Amino acid sequence: MIHDAGTEVARATKSQLRSLVRARIGSMSPADRSSADRRICGYLADLTEELGVVSVLAYLALPDEVKVDGFLSTMVERGCRVLLPRVVGGDRLRYGGWRPTVKLSRDDAGVLAPEAASPGDRPRGAGLLVVPGRAFDTTGGRLGRGRGYYDRLLMAGAGGRLVVGAAYECQVVEHVPREEHDRDVDCLVTETGCRRLRDGPAGTLA
């Protein structure tokens, strides 16, 4: 279901969409969010099993993002390699391996990330890149927080990675405004299921 309420939402600016979605997520009860998180983690796990994924590059959620820790734990249990990005020096990205016991600290963007992150630790093998966002549309459009970290990550070489957005259904809108630097997602997973938005099966992570 697309949660737009009319032409005004369809024509909303990025800033207006961020405010709209923030309010929608804020109206969800903790129980509803927890249930949605579990469903989303299950759909992500099903997708990786279907595609034979051996490596996942994902994220640890901010308070108003889908929490995918359960999915990450499932991937570790299956023997998959899980990496998380760490922002250093303001805008550079490093990667660190994740397990439930790994030591975490806040990176330069204020997000929890593995402390042991290095330029040489890169995702390899058939895999997924799972990204959060403020809003998504059903043609692959993604709206982030405006800092461009994930857009730069995609531009840096998504390669054969299947790029999957993780979001609540209330974050799906009719249209996300796009600029030249914005990068789309191939799939969108919400608590209602997985939408395949573009062709692009998981391949090799360079």
Summary of the structure (lengths in Angstrom):
residues: 206
radius of gyration: 16.0
end to end distance: 35.0
largest distance: 47.5
contacts: 648
relative contact order: 0.20
helix: 28%
strand: 25%
